[in-house]
Amino acid sequence: MKYFFLGVFTTLAALVVGGFAYLRLGWAEVRGDLPPSQLESYLMTKTVPASVRRRAPDSESTAASLYPPVPQLPKVGTEYSEAQIFWIAKHGVRRTGMFANGKWDSDKKLWTVAAYVQRIKSLPPHVQQELAKKPSTTQ
Ligand code: HEM
């Protein structure tokens, strides 16, 4: 009996440690442009309707916000490198609302976006002035 409980405990501990390592070591898939696995599809098709049924009557006040919140990059910047930002912009981020721009934008354009986002907190003054100008209504 002692060994039975030891076995159960060891299995549970291995699952917890393994799950934590899976997430922390970057093995979890985050790209938004990959088709979901069968398990993910099944869970989402069952989870979303169940959650809506349970929560919808009380959720109107929070309907306008997203979770996780969209990072306010011009205010907070980012610690990711240009190459990492390019990858994020190209593939999107699963389950966040951030779409995969690589579906319609060229790599060249996304590298330009990545260079801009990486320097977003330290843009030269003349660039900041241009960005602060109101957009022209004429084309
Ligand atoms: C061309 C457009 C976009 C670019 C270049 C972009 C870029 C980025 C970058 C660089 C990050 C990582 C920020 C960091 O943690 O330092 C990020 C994260 C995120 N983006 Fe976007 N983004 C774009 C559009 C969007 C849109 C339209 C949404 C949602 C409607 C969105 C939602 C998010 C969210 C929720 C995260 C945080 C994910 C997390 O770490 O939990 N993004 N984005």
Residues whose N, C-alpha, C, O or C-beta is under 5 A from the ligand:
A	BS01	HEM	P68 P69 V70 P71 G77 T78 E79 Y80 I85 I88 A89 V93 T96 G97 M98 F99 V113
